[in-house]
């Protein structure tokens, strides 16, 4: 791909996206010289190679769209590609549609992005976001992009999310972000998008024009100089440009202004009837047939087809066309360029619709809904109107809303729940009410309508079958499992108390209850519940339910230190899943991950690495991005344990972006947060530590993850030498060491026992070592062939007894597993124990430890060992550590492709890594070389090559 720099002249296109930004009235912009200069300066700042942002904010009619038009003209002159997105008030009912239309208009690839709005779940939105990013990147690499969004406040949540994501991920590309938004308070999503862009840009507040600009504007419109009477009358507009234009057009239409010798004048006090009364006052001067057509069109939405309008009005085609032409000539309708007519302005449509008598309006909306459905319009685009207008007993409207609720379930559970509740309310007195309620009770709960769900459940007491209520209780239990453990438990118990429910449902309720018990650390109760679940599942003969239970049993066996049993159980569970054939194990979460977790925790990190790599490859091939995100985050944990710190950090950062995209941040904390925090500690990266401490603090404050969070904070306290804090933060870990629950890290890293023991020795608490060692002894006895467990026991005894030979024996076990950091840790301890007797023995151990720490990139550990070597007169060369400006082999591969002008996804495909991983590598290169754009990287690469 040839890389064309911003500002290079090129042949501009005449797409409708560009045409849509052309000034249509032929008049110059008045009174905006300062604003225009600011916009032009922002465009010219793109020469730096990084993105630029300007948010244009103002009241309706103040000239935001005109400012965008002028900016687009300047951008085209600079050779930029134009992406123009203009949503309308109904866009949230057609998720992503205006954004994709804009991208498709600008794209030169010939490939059109499409998304069925019925399947806009987070995974689908993720893939669309990737495609949008790819298209925008290609255009930016071509010659830069002006990405323009008018009426940002009308964007749907999915589009806003993509706009926020792109502003962050493409900050190193020559992209001009021009966003226009109304000045009044907006939704949280809109404000979040404005804030995200404002973080790297600025806000331009458009105010009404000054008097000189208004005078010039009136002169343009009247083709004459206005006298004092005209200007005094125009003051009623508040100097808002749109109102000025409307006012002057009214003066001309109603012949209230006369021109003589180039001067326009009028009678003092006269104002056009069409201004200051209502929009309808002007419309009433149109023929009755035209008025009827305009009213009918208002219930079809801002944009509509003449076919839909004809069906709604039942007018002959020639009369309909004549009325539509009258409405267009009057400035009410415009041609939107997409084979549809549209209202000129949202305010006009809203005013017309509100002028229709309520009973007639509801009837028209109901008929319009049927017409639009038959014509194939998106269901969601009419659901809100149906919800507002339908009357009790309207079964058809209830069906429409039920379908809309189903379509929105994964995309927007809150809105889906609102539609579902309205569908239920409409059939309150009909026989189908109970079944419909039972069907939607779980959705009402997941959508946040808890009190409504409880009320409906109470009203239906005795009318729901036990199975219907049980399914609802199961849904609540599973939903609440990650938030309110007690409520999850209560829901499972309520379901289990129902008489006569099927064995499969009872087994799943018991499995859900077992999860709640595990989260509370009630291991014995959890074990008993799993046994009961197995009994029910055996009766039902449901293979998948048995697989879930066996996975739970495997996790429980692992926590009881029965590693062989844990392996047998998870192997059986995965075999059941494979035999069932409905879902490959790599997509069954979290159960499918457990074999890798088990292998990693028991010391077989090589096997864990193979499993996670296969999991990523399989789920990426299946386009299951949710599963891919889980496999990616856990592979970062494997890489951490293997001492591949830079790789672990890069992959964890990529997984973090994936988790944010997919809105699964809670479950990512215990893996991604742990990896990023521990890598920052090992690399003595204080900025990263400050950045990722939020994960540790958040986990420490949450019930199921508090021990993990406190352990991470204790490790930081150890680094800072705050032994009192380290002791306090590890109290719960100490108290739970003998319990079958993860005390420090989940899944457990048993070498944490050695770290804990060393921490307590430094804190002056050797009394704690007895319990730590006792538990490690028991684990080793139960797993006599496990090298990790045997090494840890020897290591712990060596620390307590100052026995260098015991630690040396531990090191030999560590050499058999791919955990270089724990081997280096043992070697460091050997040197400490031998230093007093034989400095040469200490030197050899410390030199090997230093090499291992340096090869892993553990700079904190490396520096500590260097100090130990210096204490015995050995001065290792600092040059052994690569300078921070040196790039890794993978970074060099990415850089070469950046220099060649490849996009993020093209680089990812070329190197068989994820786009998020490419982004992480690029950011690391920026940090090392002190630059912030891909243009700068290309320049540095070209300089090195020459």
N, C-alpha and C positions, 0 to 999 in steps of 0.2 A: 504494500500500500504506500503510495506517495503521500508524504506528510506536507500538507499545504499550511503555511503559517497564517495566523490571523492577519487580516488586512490585505491579503493577496487578491487582486481583482479577479473576478470570475463572472461568468454569464449567470445572471439571476433568473430564477424561474418565475412563472406567472401562475403558480398554484393558487387555489382558492384561499389557502392559509395566508398567502401574501396579499392577495386581493382584499381579503377581509380586514386588512389593516390599513387600507388606503383611505385617505381623507375623501369623503364622498360629497361634501358640500362645496368644494372648490374655494373656500375662504381660508385666509391665513390664520394661524393661531395668534391670538392677541394676549398681551400681558403676561407672558410666561417666559420672558428672556432668561431670567435667573434660573428657573426650573429647567429650561432647555439646556442651558450651559452645564448644569449639574448632571443631567442625563448624558450629555455628550462626553463629559469628563469621565463618567463611569464607563461608558463604552470604550473610550480610548485607553482606560486602565487595563483592558484585556491584553494589551501588548506585553504585560508582565508574564503572561502565560497562565495565570490563575483566574478563577472565576470571580465575578463581581456581582453584587446584589444591590438592587434599589427597590424598595417597597413604596409604592405610591398610595397614599391614604387620603381619603376625603369623603365628603358627603355626596349623596347621589346628585348627579348633574353638574358637579363642579369641574369636570373635564379630565377625569382619570383616563377614560378611553381615548380621548384626543391626545393626551400625553403619550400613551402607548403607541398610537398611530405615528406621531412625530418621531418617537424613539425608533420605531421599526424602519422608518424611512432613512434615518441616519445609519442604522445598523446595516441596512441593505447597501448603502453607499460604501460602507467599510468592507463589504464582501461577506458579511455574516449570513449563515443559514438562519431562517426564521421558523420558529415553532410557536404557533399561536393557539392557545387554549382558552375558550370562552364558555364556561358552564352557565347553566341557568338555574332558577330556583328548584327545578325538579331533577337536577342532576344526581342528587343523592339516591334517587330511586333507580338510576341506571348506572351502577358503580363502574367507574373508570371510563365510561363511554366517551365523554368529551376529551379526556386526556389522550385516549387511544386514537380518536379521530385526528387530533392535532399532530400526534406523532406520525400517523400514516400519511397525512398531507405533506409532511416535511421529508419523510424518508425517501431515500434514493435507491434503496435495496430492491424494491419491487415486492418485498414481503410485507404483507399487511398483518398487523397485530389484531387479534380478536379474542374476546373473552365472553363466554356465556355468563351473564350476570346472575344466573341461578347457581353458579358454582364458584362464587368468589370467596372461597375459604382462604385462610392464611397461606396455604401451600400454593393455591392457584395464583393468588396475588403476588407471591414471591416470584414465580416464574414470569409473570407479566412484568414485574419490576425489573427482572434481569434483562428481559428483551427491550424494555424501554431504555434502560441504561446503555445497552449495547448500541441502540440506534442513536441516542444522543451523543455517545462517545464518538461514533463514526462521523457524525456531522461536525463535532467539535474538532476532530483531527483533520477534517477536510479543510475548514477555514474558520472555525469558531461558530458559536451558536448564540442567537438571541432567543431565550426561552421566555415567552410572554404569556402571562396568565391574567386575564381580565376577570373581575368579579370573583376573586378568590373565595369569597364567603359562600358561594354556591357550590364549591367543590365537595364531592362525597368524601367520606373518611378514608377510603382506600387511595384515592388520588392524592389527598393531602399527605398521607403516609409516604407515598412514593416521592412527592415533591420534597419532603423533609429528608428522606434517605438520599436522594440524588444530590441535594445541596451539600451534603457531607461527603459523599463518596466521589463526587466529581469536582471537588474544590480545587483540584490541581489541573483543571482543564480550562481553556478559554471559553467560558460560558457566561453570558450575561443573563442574570435572573431579574426580570421585571415583573413584579407582582402588584396588581391593583386590588385594593380592598376598601370596603366602606369604613368610615371613621368611627362608627358606633361600636359598642361592645359586641364581639362575635363569640361563636361557640369555642369551647376549650380546644378542639382540634384545629380550628382556624388560627386561634391565637398561638397555639404551639408551633404551627407552621410559620407564622410570621416571626416568632421568636427565634426559631431555628435559622431562618434566613438572615434575620437582623444581626445574629451573632457574627456574621462575616460580611455585613453590609450596612446599609443605612436606610432611613425612612425619609421620604419626601412628602411632607404634608401640603396638600393643595388647598389653598384658601380661595374664597370668592375673589373675583377680579377687582382691581382698583378702578376708580372712576374713569381714568384716561383710557384704560383698556376697554371698558364697557363702551365708551364713546366711539372708539375705533371699531369695535365689533358691530355696533348699531349702524355705523356708517357703511361698513362692508355689506350688511344685510339689506340696507335701503338704497345703496348706491348713491348716497347723498349725505351731506353733513347734518346731523340732528341738531335741532335748536334746543333751547332750554326747556320748552314744554315737553318735548319728546324724552329728553334725558330725565326730567323730573318724574314722568310716568314710568320710565323703565326702572327707577329706583325700587319699585314694588317687587322686583325680582330678587332683591338682596344681592345683586351682582353675581348670581350663579349662572354660568354660561348657558346651560341647557334652558333655564327659565328665560334668560334674555332672548334666546333664539325663538322660543315658543311665543313670547310676548310680542316680539317684532313681527313674526309671521301672522299673529292674530291681528295686529294693526293693519297689515297689508290686506289680509283676507277680508276684513270688515270695512276696508276703505276709510280708516280713521286717520290716516296720515296723507298729507299732500306734499308734493315736491315742486319747488319753484327756484330757478336759478341755482340748482345744486344744493338747496337747503331743504331739509325735511321738517315739517311742522305739523301740529295737531292742536285740537281744542284742549285747553287746560282741563284736567280732571277726567278726560275720556279714557276708558280702558276697554280692551276687547272682551266680549262676552265669554270667549273661550278661555280666558285667563282669570284665575282667582275665584271662579265659581265651581266648576268641576270639569273633568274631561268629558263627561256625558253631555254637557251643554253644547259642545261642539259636535258631538256625534249625533245629537238629536236633529241637527240640521241636514243630516244625510237622509236619503230615502229610507222608508220603513223597512224595505227588504234588506237593505245594507245593514241597518241596525240589527236586524234579526240574525244575519249571518255573523256579524261581529260578536254578538252575545253567545251564539252557539259555539263559535271558535274559542271563546274564553274558557269554556269548560274542557276543551280538548288539550289545553296546555299552551305554553308559549309557542311551540312549533307544532304544526299540524299539516296533514295532506288535504287537498281539495276533495279527495275521495271520501275521507272520513267526514269532512264537513258536509258533503252532499248527502251522505247517508243520515246524518243527524238532522239536517234541515228538511230533507225530502223535497228539495227544490229542483226544478229542471236544470239541466247542465248550463244552458245559455243564460238563465237568470242568475245562477250561482256565479258564473264567471263574471257577469256584469257587476254583481254586488261586490265580489272580491276585488275587481278593478277599482270600483268606487272607494273601497276601504284602503286600497293601496295608494290611490291618488290623494286621499285625505291624510296620508301619513300614518295610518293606523297599522296596516300590514306592510311587511317588506318581504322580499324574496331572500331566503337565508342561504341560497346557493347550493342546497342539498336536496333539490326536488321537493321542497316543502315551503310553505308560507310560514310567517312568524309575526308575532306582535313586535312593533318597533321598540317597545320598552316594557319591562316587567310591570311598571306602575300602571300603564295603560290597561294591560290585561287584567290586573287585579281590580282596578276600578270598575271595569266593565262587568266582570264576574259578580262583584258585590252589588251591582245595580239590578241584578235579576232577582225577582221575588224568591224568597227561600224555598218555597214548595216547588216552584218551577225549576229552580237551580238544582235541587236534589234530583228531580226527575231527569233533567238533562245530563247530569253527572252519571246517573245510573245507566242511561242509554248510551252515553259516550263510552263508558267502560265496556259494554258489550261489543260496541263497534270496534274499539281499539283491540280488544282481545281477538276478534275475528280477523282483523287485519295483521295480526302478528306482532303488535307492539309489546314491548317488555311488560310482563305482568306487574313488576314492581312500580312501573311508571304510573299505574292507575290505582294501586292498592290504597294509597293514602286518601285519595278522593272518595273511593268507595267506603272506606272506614268512616269518613266524616259524614257521608250523606245517607248511608243505608239505614233502614228502619228495622226495628225488632221484628223477627219473623222472616226476614229476607234470607232464605236458604242459599240462593245463588250468590249473594254478596258474601255470605259466610264461607262458601266454598272458595271464592276468589281470595279472600283473606287467609284462609287455611293454606291454599297453595303458596301465597306470598310468604307466609310464615315458614313453610317448609323450605322455600327457595333461599330465605335469608338466614336459616338456622346457623350455618357455619360462618357466614360472613359478618353478621351483626345480630348476635343473640338477643340484645336488648330490644332492637326494633322488631325482630321476629316475634318476641314475646308479646309486644304490644299488639301486633296483628292477630296473634293467636287468641289473646284475651278478648279482642273485639269480635272475632269470629265466634267465640263461645257465647258472648253476650247476645249476639244477634239471634241465636237459636235457643235462648234460655227456656222458652216454653215448649220447645219441640222435642219429640222423642229421641232425637240424635244427640241431645245436649250432654248426657252422661258419657257416652262413648267419646265424643269430641273432647270433653274435659279430660277424661282419662288419657287420651292420646297426647294432649298438650301439657299436662301437669309438669313433666320433667323440663319441658322447654320454658315454661313460666318460671320455674325455679332457677334454671341456668341463666335466664335473662334478667334475674334480679327481682322478679315480682313475687317475693316470698310471702308477703301477707296475703296477696290475692290468691296464690296457690293454696295456702292454708285454709282460707275462707271457702274456696271452692271445694276443697277436700272435705271440710266439715259439712257443707251443704249436701254433699253426695254420700254421706255416711249411709251405708246400707244399700246403695245403688251401684257402687263399683264392685266388680268381682274381686276376690282376694288377689288374683293374679294381676289385675290392672293396678291395684294399689301397691302391690309388691314391686312391680316394675318402677313405679314412681319412687318408692322408698329406696330402691337400689340406685336409681339415678341420683337422688339427693346424696346418698352415702358416698358415691364415687366422686361427685362434684365437690363435696365438702372435705374430702380426704386431705387435700392440700392446703386447706384454709382453716376450717374449724373442726378439729378432730372430734370433740365431744358431740357436735351436731351430726357428724358422719356416723359416729357410733350409735347415737339415738335413732337415726333413720334406719340403720341396718337392724337394730333390735326391734323397731316397730314393724318392719317388714317380716322379720322372722316370727313375730307373734301372730301373724295372720294365719288362719286355719286353711289347710288344704292347698297350699301353693305348690306348684310342681317342684320336683326334686332339683331340676337344673337351676331354677330361680333361687331355691333355698341354698344351694351350694354356692351360688355367686354372692348372695347376701352374706353368707358365712365368710367367704373369701374377702369381701370388702370389710367386714368387721375385723377380720384378722389383721388387715392392713392398719386399721385404726389402733388396734392393740399393740402392734409392733411400733407404731409411731409414739405410743405412750410408754414404751419400754416394758410392757407387761408380757414378757416372753412366754411364761408358762400358760397364761390364758390364750395367747396367740397360738401356741402349739395345740392346745385342746380344741380351739376353734377350727384350726386346719384339719385336725382329725375328723371332726364332725362334718366339715365340708367334703372331705374325701369320701366319707360314707354316703352322703347324698349324691355326690358325683358318680360314684360307682353304680348306684341304683339307676341314675339317669342315663349312664353310659355315654356321656358327652365328653368327647376326647379333648376339646379345647378347654373346657372347665377343669378337667383333670390336669392338663398342662399348666394352667395357672396355679393350681394347688401345689403341684410338684415343684414349680419354681419357688413358691413360698416356702415349701419344706426344705428346698436346697439352700435358700438364704438362711433359714433358721439353723440348719445343720452347720453351715459355715460359721455362723456366730457362736455355735457351741463347740467350734474347733474340730468338727468331724468332717475333714476335708474330703475324704474318699466318699462318704455318704453324699456330700453336697454335689460332687462330680457325677455320681451315679444318678441322682435325682434329676439334675438339669439335663443330662444326656437323654434320659427317658422323656422328659418334657419336650425337648426339641425334636425328638423322633416322632412323638405324637403330633406335633405341629406339622412336620414334614409329611407325615402320612395323611393328615387331614386334607392337605393340598389347597386349603382356602387362602392361606397366607404364608409366604416364605418366612422362616425364622428371623431374617434380618429386618423384617418390617413389623414384627411383633414386639411392641415396646411396653414396659421395660424388660420383659422376660427374655427377649432375644439377645440383649446385651449381657445378661448375667454370665454366660460362659466366658466371655472376655474378662469381666470383672473378677470372676473366680480365679482364672489363670493368672491375672496380674497380681492379685493380692497374695497368692500362694507362691509367688516368685518366678512363675513361668512367663516373664514379660515378652519373650520372643513369640510365644504362642498367642498371647493377648494382642500383640502388634499385628500378627497375621490375620486374626479374626476381625479386628477393627478395620484393617485395610480392605478386607473382603466385604465387610458390611457397608463401608462407604461406597465401594465400587458397585455393589449390587443395588443399593437403594438409589444411587445416582442414575444408574441405567434404567431403573423403574420410575424415575422422576418423582420419587417419594422424598421430598425435601425435608419433611418433618423427621422421618427416620434418619436421613443423612445428617441432620443437625445433631441428633443424639449420638450417632456413631462418631462424628467429628469431635464433639466435646469429650467423649470418653477416650478417643485416641490421644488427645492432648494430655490426658492424665497418664496414659501408658508411656508417652514420650518423656514426661516429667520423671517418672520412676526409672526410666532407662538413662536418665542423665543427659538427655538431648534437649537442653534448656531452650536454646533459640528456636528449635523446631516446635517445642511444646508451646512456647509463647506465641509464635506465629499462628499455629493451628488454633490455640485457644482464642486469640483475637478474632480469627475468622469465625469460630463457633459462636462467639459473643454477638457478632453482627447477625449471624443466622438466627440466634435466639431472639434478638430484638425484632428482626423481621417477622418471626413467627409467633411473637408474643408469648414465649414460654420461658420468660426470664426467671421465674421462681425456681423451676426445676434445674435450671442451669447453674445456680449459685454454688451448689455443693461440688460441682465439677470444674466449671470454667473459673469461678471465683477462686477456688482453692488453687488451681494451677497458676493463674496469673499472680496471685498474692505470694505463693511460695517461690515462684521464679524470681519475682522482684526482690524477695528476701535473699535468695541465693546469689543474685547478681548485684546486690547492694544498690539497687535502682530506686532511689528515694522518690523521684517523681512518680514512677509506676506504683510504688507502694502507697503513696498518698492517693493515687487515682483509684486503686482497687481495694483500699481498706473498706470501702462501703460494703463490699460483699461480706467481709468478716463481721462487720458491725451488724449488718442485717441478719446474718445467720445467728449471731449470738443472741439476738432479740426474738428469734422465732422458736416455737416449741420443738418442732422435729429436727431442726438443724443447729440448736444452740451449742451443743458440745463441739461441733466442727468449728463454728465461729469463735468460740472461746479458745480453742486450741490454736487457731491461727493468730489470734491476738496475743496469746501466751508466747508464741514463737517470736513475734515482734518485740514483746517485752524482754525476752531473753537477749535478742540482738542489742537492745538498748541498755542491757544490764539492770533492768528494773526487776529484781528478783522477788520483791514483795508482790508485784502485780502478776508475775509469772506463777507464783505459788497460788494466789487467789483464783486466777483464771483456770487453773488445772484442777481445782478441788473436785469438780463434778467428774472429770475424767478419772481421777484417782478413786473416787467413791464407786464408780461403775466398772472398774477394771475386770472384776470377776463375773460381771453380768454378761449375758449373751446379747449385748448391744454394742454397736460401734461407739467407742469412748472418745476417739479423737478425730478420725477421718472415716468417711463412708464412701465406698467400701474401704475396709480397714487396710492401713499400711502398718504391718506389725513392727517395722523398724522404728515407728514412732515410740515404741517402748524404750528403745535405746536413747532416743533423743530426750524423752521424758526423764529417764534416769540421769543422764548427764546434766540436764537442767536442774534437777533437784539437788544433785551434788554441789553444783555451783551456787545454789540458793541456800546452802546450809541445811538441807532437809534430807540427810541420808536415811532417816527413819522411813521414808516412803519407798525405799528400794525393795524392801522385803515383799510387799504386795506385788510390785511390778514384776519382780523375778519369779515369784510363785506362779503368777498367771502364765508367764512365758515358759516355765518348766512344764506346766500342765499341757500347754499347747504342743510343746515338742514331744512329750510322752504320747499324746494322742496321734501324732503325725511323725513317727520316727524316721521316715525316709525323706522328709522335707528339708532341703538344704537351708532354706531361709530360716525356718524355725530353729534348727540346730545351731546355726550361726548366731542367731540373736541370743539364745540362752548362754552360749559361751561368752559372747561379748558382754552381756550384763554381769555375769559372775566375775569376769576379768575387771570390769570397772569397780565393782564393789570391793574386790579383794586385792586390787592393785596387781593383778596377775597378767603380765604382758604375754605370757605363753598362751593363756586362755583366749586372749583377744587375737593372737596370731592364728590360733586354730580356727577361730570364728572367721578370720579373713580368708582362710582356705575354702571354707564353705561358700563364702560370698563370691569367690572367683568362679564358682560353677553356675552362677546366675548373672543375668545381664542387668546388674544394678551397680554401676561404677561409683556412684556417689556414696553408697553405704560401704563399699570396699575401701574407698578413700578415707572415709570416716574412721573405719577400723584401723587403717594404717597410721592415721594421725594419732589415735589413742595409743597405738603400739609405741610410737616415738615418744609420746609424753611419758609413758610408763618406763621406757628404757633410758630416757635422757640422763637421769641421775647416775646410772651405772656405766653406760657405754654410749658416748655421744655418736660414735660411728654407726652403731645399730640404729639409733634414732634418725641419723641423717638419711640412711637408705630408705627407711619407712616414709619419712617426710618427703623425700624427693619423689617417690612413687605416688604418694598422695597428691603432691602438687601437680604432677603431670596429669593425673586423673581429673582433678578439680579444674585445671586449665582447659583440658580437652572438652569438658562439659560446659565451660563458660561460667562456672560458679566463682565469680570474682571475689565475693566475700570470703569464701573458704580459702581461695588461693592466697589472698593477702594475709590471712591469719597464719597459714602454714609458712609463708615466706618469713614472717616475723619470728616464727619458731626456729627456722633454719638460721636466721641471723643471730639468734640468741646463742647458738653454738658455733658461731664464726663462719657460717656458710652463707654466701651472698648470691642467691640465684639471680640470673639476668632478668630484668623486667621485660626485655624484648621478647621473652617467650610468649607473652600475651599479645595477640594481634591488636594493632591500633583500631580505635572505634570507627575509623573511616574505611577500613577494609571491608569488602563485601564478601558474603559467603558465596559458595559455588552456585547455589540456587538463586541468590539475589543477582549474580552476574548473568545467569540465564534469563531472568526476568528483565533485567536492564537492556540486554541486547534486543529483546523483542519490543520493549518500550521505544528504543531508539529507531526501530524499524517501522514504527507507526502502528503497531497492532493494538487493538482494544483489549480491555481487561479479559473479556470472555475468549477472545482469540488466543491470548497468552495462556489462559487456563487450559483451553483445549489442547494447545500445543505441548504443554508440560504435564498434562494429566493431573492437574490440581484444581481446586475450586477457585472461582472468581474472588471469593473473600480472602483466600490465602494469597492470591496475587496482590490484592490491595494491601494486605499486611506487609508483604515483602517491600512493596513500593514505599510505604510509610517508614519502614525501617531504613531504607536507603535515604529518604529525605532527612531523617534524624542524623544519620552518619555523615552526610555530605552538606548539611546545613542549607538545603534548598526546599522549595515548596511547590514545584510544578514539574510536569513531565517535560516541558520545554527545556527547563534547566537541566534535568537528567540527560536529555538528548545532547545538550551542549557539552556537558562534562564527559559523556561517553565518546562523543566525536573528538574531544580534545585528547582523551587518553588513546584513542585509536590512531590519531595522527602522530 
